[in-house]
Amino acid sequence: MYRSHTNGELRIENINQKVTLSGWMQRSRDLGGMTFVDLRDRYGITQLVFNLDENTDLCMQARKLGREFVIQVEGIVVERSSKNKNIPTGEIEIKIEKLTVLNAAKTPPFIIEDETDGGEEIRAQYRYLDLRRNPVQEKLKLRNKVALETRKYLDFLDFLDVETPYLIKSTPEGARDFVVPSRMNQGEFYALPQSPQTFKQLLMVSGFDRYYQIVKCFRDEDLRADRQPEFTQIDCEMAFVEQEDILQTFEGLIKHLFQAVRGVNFDGAFPRMTYAKAMEKYGSDKPDIRFGMEFVDFTELTQNKGFKVFDDSEVVLAINAQDCSEYTRKQLDELIEWVKRPQIGAKGMIYLKCNSDGTFKSSVDKFYSTKELALWAEKANAKAGDLLFLLSGDLEKTRKQMGELRLHLGNELGLRNPNVFKPLWVLDFPLLEWDEENNRYHAMHHPFTSPKPEDFHLIYTEPGKVRANAYDLAMNGVELGGGSIRIHDRDLQAQMFDLLGFTKDEAQDQFGFLMNAFEYGAPPHGGLAFGLDRLVATMGGSDSIRDYIAFPKNNRGRDVMIDAPSLLSKEQLKELNMNTLS
């Protein structure tokens, strides 16, 4: 037996018990005749004590231990004279009678402590060491708890956990597919699923009216803090439902998870907002509603006054940063340079200070009178001490730029508290979005999303105005998940493919299996998928999902620990009939 207890288990009531512990040597302290060692495992830390006077050999052996040595000890639980209230085992220590080194360790490339000296790249290279750190382990424990509670909730509602294939047919779903060559079918390829979309719809046709799966998905797309090439979805589908049924069911799931995992209770129903209103007020389809600063349209108020920048713009938008009139000129100049960065793309920014004495100070004073500036303040409900920021240009670009500025100011002003959670359902997305480059429409979600019944008549005459029976759940500026009511009628699905530019042959080749299934009695159905990685990162108060994934990839899609992706041998390529790539 390597251990009778874990290193987070023993308490004052265990005094005088003989115990066996195992773990990693965290640190040691030599205090003359006494040596103290902190022994660590994922459950906690226990202090070991070696007495030079009582057992010289044992104490000298302890002093030779290095960081991260794996050891086993036997001893007696005793009360600590100097208690540590910061750890659960802080009232006791183990008086050691026997020490066994199970495995020596090289000196780690960074300190394995809560606060480490290791940079991101070196910790990624030695991820198995980084995973020993308590903050990282706590994130993975949170992930485990969320997954467990998800299964409990969905099982209670009679959802069935059904696995779907990983080696599938490549179909256009938005992002690029990862493809896998088939040795047995020379020249042909599987694709890794971007989602189990068509399979879960087929399960509805098969009569499994409540399906879920905590499933790995794959998308070959550019990476950022909340994206990985392989990610995990809580994937769900229901038959014989309408949109309201799905919203109620999965709002219940989120409420259950936050209560069970974080002890957070949401009062009442989650607020709802149309996509059009979200873009108008926040410039985002996943707005952070923890704070205000909603957009105010200043177009009519500011144009035709001789200021060419505004006069030539499609729209002029403003936001009110309250109680910020103490911003210095240097800070304002830094903000102007921030919005001009290529990532934001604004040509400049105008501001208006509402001074405490009732006067105004603006960067465009010479174009607008004090009376006109006062109308600006009135329009934005600004009071003394507030600061207005204005951006102008094309509608879509300006909304996006203002949305980025709003979030940046929210961070600067401390308005985005990671321990405050504000959910929001965003509804009535456009069914289609126009692709200027290819001069055609694309599905905003995917080709299987049902249009709103009341918009059917617009499909061929004004397709850009057709709304989707689709919904996203946003929280704190993050899209946690989304879904839609699906098309379940073959003729309507064929119309959708036609609208998206598929020929009949292309539609049959890509999705004939689904179209054929609809001919055998497909029930009305819909679903939703939450990004598990994003959900747990949001619950943990983080922007990045990487620490909530055991072995993540970096921004270049590489696993620097195992050095993947890597080249294949000539023999492997030859087997796959791909030897020309060698």
C-alpha positions as CSV (number, residue, x, y, z in Angstrom):
1,M,0.0,0.0,0.0
2,Y,1.6,3.3,-1.1
3,R,-0.7,5.4,1.0
4,S,-3.3,5.1,3.7
5,H,-4.5,8.7,3.2
6,T,-4.1,11.6,0.7
7,N,-2.2,14.8,1.5
8,G,-5.3,16.8,2.0
9,E,-7.2,14.4,4.2
10,L,-5.7,14.4,7.7
11,R,-7.0,16.6,10.5
12,I,-6.6,17.2,14.3
13,E,-8.9,14.2,15.0
14,N,-6.3,11.9,13.4
15,I,-3.6,12.7,16.0
16,N,-1.6,9.6,17.1
17,Q,-2.6,7.6,14.1
18,K,0.1,5.8,12.1
19,V,-0.2,6.8,8.5
20,T,1.4,6.2,5.1
21,L,1.6,9.0,2.6
22,S,2.9,9.4,-0.9
23,G,3.4,12.3,-3.2
24,W,5.8,15.0,-4.6
25,M,8.2,17.0,-2.5
26,Q,7.0,20.6,-2.8
27,R,9.7,22.3,-0.7
28,S,11.9,21.7,2.4
29,R,13.1,23.9,5.2
30,D,16.2,23.1,7.4
31,L,15.9,24.7,10.8
32,G,19.0,23.4,12.7
33,G,18.0,20.2,14.3
34,M,14.7,20.0,12.4
35,T,13.8,19.5,8.7
36,F,10.4,20.2,7.5
37,V,9.1,18.9,4.1
38,D,5.9,19.8,2.3
39,L,4.4,16.7,0.6
40,R,2.0,17.4,-2.2
41,D,-0.6,15.5,-4.2
42,R,-3.7,16.8,-6.0
43,Y,-5.7,16.7,-2.8
44,G,-3.5,19.0,-0.8
45,I,-0.3,19.5,1.2
46,T,0.9,17.8,4.4
47,Q,3.9,18.9,6.4
48,L,6.4,16.2,7.4
49,V,8.9,16.7,10.2
50,F,12.3,15.0,10.6
51,N,14.1,15.3,13.9
52,L,17.9,15.2,13.7
53,D,18.4,14.3,17.4
54,E,15.9,11.4,17.2
55,N,17.0,9.9,13.8
56,T,20.1,11.4,12.2
57,D,20.2,9.2,9.2
58,L,16.6,9.8,8.4
59,C,16.9,13.5,8.7
60,M,20.0,13.6,6.5
61,Q,18.2,11.5,4.0
62,A,15.4,14.1,4.0
63,R,17.9,16.9,3.4
64,K,19.0,15.2,0.1
65,L,15.5,15.4,-1.3
66,G,15.0,17.6,-4.4
67,R,12.0,19.4,-5.7
68,E,9.5,17.0,-7.3
69,F,11.0,13.9,-5.9
70,V,8.3,11.2,-5.6
71,I,8.5,9.8,-2.0
72,Q,6.6,7.6,0.4
73,V,6.7,8.2,4.1
74,E,5.4,6.4,7.2
75,G,4.9,8.2,10.5
76,I,2.6,9.4,13.3
77,V,0.1,12.3,13.1
78,V,1.0,14.9,15.7
79,E,-0.3,18.4,16.5
80,R,1.6,21.3,15.0
81,S,3.0,23.8,17.4
82,S,2.9,26.5,14.8
83,K,-0.4,26.1,12.9
84,N,-1.1,27.1,9.4
85,K,-4.6,28.3,8.9
86,N,-4.2,28.7,5.2
87,I,-4.4,25.0,4.4
88,P,-6.9,22.3,5.6
89,T,-4.1,20.1,7.1
90,G,-2.5,23.1,8.9
91,E,-3.2,21.9,12.4
92,I,-1.2,18.7,12.1
93,E,2.1,17.3,10.8
94,I,3.6,13.9,10.4
95,K,6.5,12.8,12.6
96,I,8.4,10.6,10.1
97,E,9.6,7.1,11.0
98,K,10.4,5.9,7.4
99,L,11.2,7.5,4.1
100,T,11.4,5.9,0.7
101,V,12.3,7.6,-2.5
102,L,10.1,6.2,-5.2
103,N,11.5,8.3,-8.0
104,A,14.1,11.0,-8.1
105,A,13.5,14.1,-10.3
106,K,15.5,16.5,-12.3
107,T,15.2,20.1,-11.3
108,P,12.0,21.4,-13.0
109,P,12.4,24.1,-15.6
110,F,10.0,26.4,-13.6
111,I,8.7,26.5,-10.1
112,I,5.7,24.3,-9.5
113,E,3.8,26.7,-7.3
114,D,0.5,28.7,-7.5
115,E,2.6,31.6,-8.7
116,T,5.2,30.2,-11.1
117,D,8.2,31.8,-12.8
118,G,7.5,29.8,-16.0
119,G,6.4,31.6,-19.2
120,E,3.5,30.4,-21.3
121,E,5.7,28.7,-23.9
122,I,7.9,26.7,-21.4
123,R,4.9,25.7,-19.4
124,A,3.2,24.4,-22.6
125,Q,6.3,22.4,-23.5
126,Y,6.3,20.8,-20.0
127,R,2.5,20.7,-19.7
128,Y,2.7,17.6,-17.5
129,L,4.6,19.6,-15.0
130,D,2.3,22.7,-15.3
131,L,-0.7,20.4,-14.6
132,R,0.8,19.7,-11.2
133,R,0.1,23.3,-10.2
134,N,-2.9,23.9,-8.0
135,P,-4.5,26.7,-10.1
136,V,-4.4,24.5,-13.2
137,Q,-5.8,21.4,-11.4
138,E,-8.6,23.5,-9.9
139,K,-9.6,24.5,-13.5
140,L,-9.8,20.9,-14.6
141,K,-11.7,20.0,-11.5
142,L,-14.2,22.7,-12.4
143,R,-14.5,21.2,-15.9
144,N,-15.1,17.7,-14.5
145,K,-17.8,19.1,-12.1
146,V,-19.6,20.9,-15.0
147,A,-19.5,17.7,-17.1
148,L,-20.8,15.6,-14.2
149,E,-23.6,18.0,-13.4
150,T,-24.6,18.2,-17.1
151,R,-25.0,14.5,-17.3
152,K,-27.1,14.4,-14.1
153,Y,-29.4,17.2,-15.3
154,L,-29.9,15.7,-18.8
155,D,-30.3,12.2,-17.6
156,F,-33.0,13.4,-15.2
157,L,-34.9,14.8,-18.3
158,D,-34.6,11.5,-20.1
159,F,-31.9,12.5,-22.6
160,L,-29.9,9.6,-24.0
161,D,-26.1,9.8,-24.4
162,V,-25.4,8.5,-27.9
163,E,-22.0,8.5,-29.5
164,T,-21.6,9.6,-33.2
165,P,-18.8,8.9,-35.6
166,Y,-15.5,10.8,-35.8
167,L,-14.6,9.6,-39.3
168,I,-17.3,11.2,-41.5
169,K,-17.9,12.7,-44.9
170,S,-16.5,16.2,-45.6
171,T,-19.4,18.7,-45.9
172,P,-19.4,22.5,-46.1
173,E,-20.4,23.7,-42.6
174,G,-18.5,27.0,-42.4
175,A,-15.0,26.3,-41.2
176,R,-12.4,24.1,-42.9
177,D,-12.4,20.4,-42.2
178,F,-9.6,18.4,-40.9
179,V,-9.3,15.5,-43.3
180,V,-8.0,12.0,-42.8
181,P,-6.7,9.9,-45.8
182,S,-8.2,6.4,-46.1
183,R,-5.7,3.6,-46.7
184,M,-8.4,1.1,-47.7
185,N,-10.1,3.5,-50.1
186,Q,-7.2,5.0,-52.0
187,G,-7.5,8.6,-53.0
188,E,-10.5,9.2,-50.7
189,F,-10.7,11.0,-47.4
190,Y,-12.7,11.1,-44.2
191,A,-13.3,14.4,-42.4
192,L,-13.3,15.0,-38.6
193,P,-16.7,16.4,-37.6
194,Q,-17.1,20.1,-37.0
195,S,-20.1,19.1,-35.0
196,P,-22.4,16.0,-35.0
197,Q,-25.1,18.1,-36.7
198,T,-26.4,15.7,-39.3
199,F,-26.1,12.7,-37.1
200,K,-28.1,14.2,-34.3
201,Q,-30.8,15.1,-36.8
202,L,-30.8,11.5,-38.1
203,L,-31.2,10.3,-34.4
204,M,-34.4,12.4,-34.3
205,V,-35.6,10.7,-37.4
206,S,-34.7,7.4,-35.7
207,G,-37.0,8.1,-32.8
208,F,-34.5,9.1,-30.2
209,D,-36.3,12.2,-29.2
210,R,-33.9,13.5,-26.6
211,Y,-30.2,13.1,-27.4
212,Y,-27.0,14.5,-25.9
213,Q,-23.3,14.0,-26.1
214,I,-20.3,15.6,-24.6
215,V,-18.4,15.4,-27.8
216,K,-15.0,16.4,-29.3
217,C,-15.3,18.6,-32.5
218,F,-12.7,19.8,-34.9
219,R,-12.4,23.0,-37.0
220,D,-9.4,24.1,-39.0
221,E,-9.6,27.8,-38.3
222,D,-7.4,30.6,-37.1
223,L,-7.0,30.4,-33.3
224,R,-7.5,32.9,-30.5
225,A,-8.0,32.8,-26.7
226,D,-11.4,31.2,-27.0
227,R,-10.7,28.8,-29.9
228,Q,-8.9,25.5,-30.2
229,P,-8.6,23.3,-33.3
230,E,-10.2,20.5,-31.2
231,F,-12.9,21.6,-28.7
232,T,-15.7,20.0,-26.7
233,Q,-19.4,20.6,-27.1
234,I,-22.4,19.7,-24.9
235,D,-24.4,18.7,-27.9
236,C,-28.1,18.3,-27.6
237,E,-31.2,17.7,-29.8
238,M,-34.9,17.3,-29.1
239,A,-37.9,16.2,-31.3
240,F,-41.5,17.5,-31.2
241,V,-40.4,20.8,-29.8
242,E,-40.6,24.5,-30.7
243,Q,-38.1,27.2,-29.9
244,E,-39.6,28.0,-26.5
245,D,-39.2,24.4,-25.4
246,I,-35.5,24.4,-26.1
247,L,-34.9,27.8,-24.4
248,Q,-36.7,26.7,-21.3
249,T,-34.8,23.3,-21.1
250,F,-31.3,24.7,-21.6
251,E,-31.8,27.8,-19.5
252,G,-32.6,25.3,-16.8
253,L,-29.4,23.5,-17.5
254,I,-27.3,26.7,-17.1
255,K,-29.1,27.6,-13.9
256,H,-28.5,24.1,-12.5
257,L,-24.8,24.2,-13.4
258,F,-24.2,27.6,-11.9
259,Q,-26.0,26.7,-8.7
260,A,-24.4,23.3,-8.3
261,V,-20.9,24.3,-9.3
262,R,-20.5,28.0,-8.4
263,G,-23.3,28.5,-5.9
264,V,-24.7,31.2,-8.1
265,N,-28.5,31.6,-8.4
266,F,-30.2,33.5,-11.2
267,D,-33.4,35.3,-10.4
268,G,-36.2,34.9,-12.9
269,A,-36.0,34.1,-16.6
270,F,-32.9,35.1,-18.6
271,P,-33.4,38.3,-20.5
272,R,-33.9,38.1,-24.3
273,M,-32.9,40.4,-27.2
274,T,-33.2,40.2,-30.9
275,Y,-30.0,40.0,-33.0
276,A,-31.0,43.3,-34.6
277,K,-31.3,45.1,-31.3
278,A,-28.0,43.6,-30.0
279,M,-26.1,44.9,-33.0
280,E,-27.8,48.3,-32.7
281,K,-27.1,48.7,-29.0
282,Y,-23.8,46.9,-28.6
283,G,-22.3,46.1,-32.0
284,S,-22.1,42.4,-31.1
285,D,-24.3,39.3,-31.2
286,K,-22.9,38.3,-27.9
287,P,-23.1,41.5,-25.9
288,D,-21.6,41.9,-22.4
289,I,-24.5,43.3,-20.4
290,R,-22.7,43.6,-17.0
291,F,-22.4,47.3,-17.7
292,G,-24.2,50.0,-19.8
293,M,-22.5,52.2,-22.4
294,E,-25.2,51.3,-25.0
295,F,-24.7,53.0,-28.4
296,V,-26.5,56.2,-29.1
297,D,-27.1,57.2,-32.7
298,F,-25.7,60.8,-33.2
299,T,-26.0,60.8,-37.0
300,E,-28.8,63.3,-37.3
301,L,-27.5,65.4,-34.5
302,T,-24.0,65.8,-35.8
303,Q,-24.2,65.9,-39.6
304,N,-24.5,68.9,-41.9
305,K,-22.5,71.1,-39.5
306,G,-19.4,71.5,-41.6
307,F,-17.4,68.7,-40.0
308,K,-16.5,66.6,-43.0
309,V,-15.6,63.4,-41.1
310,F,-19.2,63.2,-39.8
311,D,-20.9,64.6,-42.9
312,D,-19.4,61.9,-45.1
313,S,-20.2,59.0,-42.7
314,E,-23.1,56.6,-43.0
315,V,-23.5,56.6,-39.2
316,V,-22.2,58.5,-36.1
317,L,-22.3,56.5,-32.9
318,A,-21.6,57.6,-29.3
319,I,-21.2,55.9,-25.9
320,N,-21.3,57.5,-22.5
321,A,-18.5,56.5,-20.1
322,Q,-19.9,57.7,-16.8
323,D,-17.8,59.5,-14.2
324,C,-14.7,59.6,-16.5
325,S,-14.2,63.4,-17.1
326,E,-10.9,63.1,-15.1
327,Y,-9.3,61.3,-18.1
328,T,-6.2,63.2,-19.0
329,R,-5.3,64.4,-22.4
330,K,-2.6,61.7,-22.5
331,Q,-5.2,59.0,-21.7
332,L,-7.5,60.3,-24.4
333,D,-4.6,60.3,-27.0
334,E,-3.8,56.7,-26.0
335,L,-7.5,55.7,-26.6
336,I,-7.4,57.4,-30.0
337,E,-4.3,55.5,-30.9
338,W,-5.9,52.3,-29.6
339,V,-9.0,52.6,-31.9
340,K,-6.6,53.3,-34.9
341,R,-4.8,50.0,-34.5
342,P,-5.2,47.6,-37.5
343,Q,-7.2,45.2,-35.3
344,I,-9.8,47.9,-34.7
345,G,-9.5,49.9,-37.9
346,A,-11.0,53.3,-36.9
347,K,-9.6,56.4,-38.6
348,G,-10.0,58.4,-35.4
349,M,-12.2,59.2,-32.4
350,I,-14.0,62.3,-31.1
351,Y,-14.7,62.9,-27.4
352,L,-16.8,65.2,-25.4
353,K,-16.0,66.0,-21.7
354,C,-18.9,67.1,-19.5
355,N,-17.2,69.2,-16.9
356,S,-18.3,69.5,-13.4
357,D,-19.0,73.3,-13.8
358,G,-21.5,72.6,-16.6
359,T,-19.1,73.5,-19.5
360,F,-18.1,71.1,-22.3
361,K,-14.7,70.3,-23.8
362,S,-14.6,68.5,-27.2
363,S,-12.0,67.8,-29.8
364,V,-14.4,69.4,-32.4
365,D,-15.2,72.6,-30.5
366,K,-14.7,74.8,-33.6
367,F,-17.4,72.9,-35.5
368,Y,-20.1,72.8,-32.8
369,S,-21.5,75.4,-30.5
370,T,-21.9,75.0,-26.8
371,K,-25.6,74.6,-27.3
372,E,-25.1,71.9,-29.8
373,L,-22.6,70.0,-27.5
374,A,-25.2,70.3,-24.8
375,L,-27.7,68.5,-27.1
376,W,-25.1,65.8,-27.5
377,A,-25.0,65.3,-23.7
378,E,-28.7,65.4,-23.4
379,K,-29.1,62.8,-26.2
380,A,-26.7,60.4,-24.3
381,N,-28.2,61.1,-20.9
382,A,-24.8,62.5,-19.8
383,K,-24.3,64.4,-16.6
384,A,-21.4,66.4,-15.2
385,G,-18.4,64.1,-14.9
386,D,-19.3,61.9,-17.9
387,L,-17.2,61.5,-21.0
388,L,-18.7,60.7,-24.5
389,F,-16.8,58.9,-27.2
390,L,-17.9,59.1,-30.9
391,L,-16.9,57.0,-33.9
392,S,-18.2,57.3,-37.4
393,G,-18.1,55.6,-40.8
394,D,-19.9,52.6,-42.5
395,L,-22.7,51.2,-40.3
396,E,-21.4,47.6,-39.9
397,K,-17.7,48.6,-39.4
398,T,-18.5,51.4,-37.0
399,R,-20.7,49.2,-34.9
400,K,-17.9,46.6,-34.6
401,Q,-15.3,49.3,-33.8
402,M,-17.5,50.9,-31.1
403,G,-18.3,47.4,-29.7
404,E,-14.5,46.8,-29.3
405,L,-14.0,50.3,-27.7
406,R,-16.9,49.6,-25.3
407,L,-15.3,46.4,-24.1
408,H,-11.9,48.0,-23.8
409,L,-13.4,50.8,-21.7
410,G,-15.3,48.2,-19.6
411,N,-11.9,46.6,-18.8
412,E,-10.2,49.9,-18.1
413,L,-12.9,51.0,-15.8
414,G,-13.3,47.7,-13.9
415,L,-16.8,47.1,-15.1
416,R,-16.3,43.5,-16.2
417,N,-16.2,41.7,-12.9
418,P,-15.4,38.0,-13.6
419,N,-17.5,37.0,-10.6
420,V,-20.6,38.6,-12.0
421,F,-22.6,36.6,-14.5
422,K,-25.1,38.1,-16.9
423,P,-26.8,35.7,-19.3
424,L,-28.7,36.9,-22.4
425,W,-30.6,35.0,-25.1
426,V,-30.0,36.5,-28.5
427,L,-32.8,35.6,-30.9
428,D,-34.0,36.0,-34.5
429,F,-30.6,35.9,-36.3
430,P,-30.6,36.5,-40.0
431,L,-31.0,33.2,-41.9
432,L,-28.4,34.2,-44.5
433,E,-25.3,36.5,-44.8
434,W,-24.0,37.9,-48.0
435,D,-20.5,37.0,-49.2
436,E,-19.2,40.0,-51.2
437,E,-16.2,38.1,-52.4
438,N,-18.1,35.2,-53.9
439,N,-21.3,37.2,-54.6
440,R,-23.6,34.7,-52.9
441,Y,-25.4,34.0,-49.7
442,H,-24.1,31.7,-47.0
443,A,-26.0,30.3,-44.1
444,M,-25.3,32.3,-40.9
445,H,-25.5,29.2,-38.8
446,H,-25.7,26.2,-41.0
447,P,-27.8,25.0,-44.0
448,F,-30.2,23.0,-41.8
449,T,-31.6,26.0,-39.8
450,S,-35.3,26.6,-40.3
451,P,-36.5,30.1,-41.4
452,K,-39.1,31.8,-39.3
453,P,-42.5,30.6,-40.7
454,E,-43.7,34.2,-41.0
455,D,-40.7,34.9,-43.3
456,F,-41.1,32.0,-45.7
457,H,-42.6,34.3,-48.4
458,L,-39.4,36.3,-48.5
459,I,-37.0,33.4,-49.3
460,Y,-36.7,34.1,-53.0
461,T,-37.8,37.8,-53.2
462,E,-35.8,39.3,-50.3
463,P,-33.6,36.5,-48.8
464,G,-31.5,38.9,-46.8
465,K,-34.5,39.8,-44.7
466,V,-35.4,36.2,-43.7
467,R,-34.9,35.6,-40.0
468,A,-33.7,32.2,-38.7
469,N,-35.4,30.2,-36.1
470,A,-32.1,30.4,-34.3
471,Y,-30.9,31.5,-30.8
472,D,-27.6,31.9,-29.0
473,L,-26.9,32.1,-25.2
474,A,-24.3,34.8,-24.5
475,M,-22.8,35.6,-21.1
476,N,-20.3,38.3,-20.2
477,G,-19.4,38.9,-23.8
478,V,-18.9,35.2,-24.7
479,E,-21.1,33.0,-26.9
480,L,-21.7,30.0,-24.6
481,G,-23.8,28.1,-27.1
482,G,-26.3,28.3,-29.9
483,G,-28.8,26.3,-31.9
484,S,-31.9,26.4,-34.0
485,I,-35.1,24.7,-34.9
486,R,-34.1,22.5,-37.9
487,I,-35.7,22.0,-41.3
488,H,-37.4,18.7,-41.2
489,D,-39.2,18.9,-44.6
490,R,-37.3,17.6,-47.7
491,D,-38.8,20.2,-50.0
492,L,-37.9,23.1,-47.7
493,Q,-34.4,21.7,-47.3
494,A,-34.0,21.5,-51.1
495,Q,-35.1,25.1,-51.3
496,M,-32.5,26.1,-48.8
497,F,-29.7,24.3,-50.7
498,D,-30.9,26.0,-53.9
499,L,-30.8,29.4,-52.2
500,L,-27.2,28.7,-51.0
501,G,-26.1,28.0,-54.6
502,F,-26.1,24.2,-54.5
503,T,-27.1,22.4,-57.7
504,K,-29.4,19.4,-57.2
505,D,-26.6,17.1,-57.9
506,E,-24.3,18.8,-55.4
507,A,-27.0,18.8,-52.7
508,Q,-27.6,15.1,-53.3
509,D,-23.9,14.3,-53.3
510,Q,-23.2,16.2,-50.1
511,F,-26.5,15.6,-48.1
512,G,-28.5,13.0,-49.9
513,F,-28.5,10.8,-46.9
514,L,-30.2,13.4,-44.8
515,M,-32.7,14.4,-47.6
516,N,-33.6,10.7,-48.1
517,A,-34.1,10.3,-44.3
518,F,-36.6,13.1,-44.4
519,E,-38.8,11.1,-46.7
520,Y,-39.4,8.5,-44.0
521,G,-41.2,10.6,-41.5
522,A,-38.9,13.2,-39.9
523,P,-40.4,14.9,-36.7
524,P,-40.1,18.6,-36.0
525,H,-36.9,19.0,-34.1
526,G,-34.3,21.4,-32.9
527,G,-31.3,21.6,-30.6
528,L,-28.5,23.5,-29.1
529,A,-24.8,23.0,-28.4
530,F,-22.8,24.7,-25.6
531,G,-19.1,25.0,-25.9
532,L,-17.9,23.2,-22.8
533,D,-14.5,24.9,-22.8
534,R,-16.0,28.4,-23.1
535,L,-18.6,27.6,-20.4
536,V,-16.1,26.4,-17.8
537,A,-13.7,29.3,-18.7
538,T,-16.5,31.8,-18.1
539,M,-17.6,30.1,-14.9
540,G,-13.9,30.3,-13.8
541,G,-13.6,34.0,-14.7
542,S,-11.1,33.5,-17.5
543,D,-10.9,34.8,-21.1
544,S,-8.7,31.9,-22.3
545,I,-10.0,28.4,-22.6
546,R,-6.5,26.8,-22.7
547,D,-6.1,26.2,-19.0
548,Y,-9.4,24.4,-18.9
549,I,-8.1,21.8,-21.4
550,A,-5.6,19.3,-20.2
551,F,-3.4,19.4,-23.3
552,P,-4.2,22.4,-25.5
553,K,-2.6,23.7,-28.7
554,N,-0.9,27.0,-29.1
555,N,-1.9,29.9,-31.4
556,R,-0.2,28.1,-34.3
557,G,-2.2,24.9,-33.7
558,R,0.8,23.1,-32.4
559,D,1.2,20.9,-29.4
560,V,4.8,21.9,-28.4
561,M,4.9,19.1,-25.7
562,I,4.6,16.2,-28.2
563,D,5.7,18.3,-31.2
564,A,2.6,17.8,-33.3
565,P,1.8,18.1,-36.1
566,S,4.7,16.2,-37.5
567,L,5.9,14.7,-40.8
568,L,5.1,11.1,-41.8
569,S,7.6,8.6,-42.9
570,K,7.9,7.7,-46.6
571,E,6.6,4.3,-45.8
572,Q,3.4,5.7,-44.2
573,L,2.9,8.1,-47.1
574,K,3.4,5.3,-49.6
575,E,0.7,3.2,-47.8
576,L,-1.7,6.1,-48.2
577,N,-0.7,6.6,-51.8
578,M,0.5,10.1,-50.9
579,N,4.2,9.5,-51.5
580,T,4.4,12.6,-53.7
581,L,4.2,14.7,-50.5
582,S,7.5,13.3,-49.2
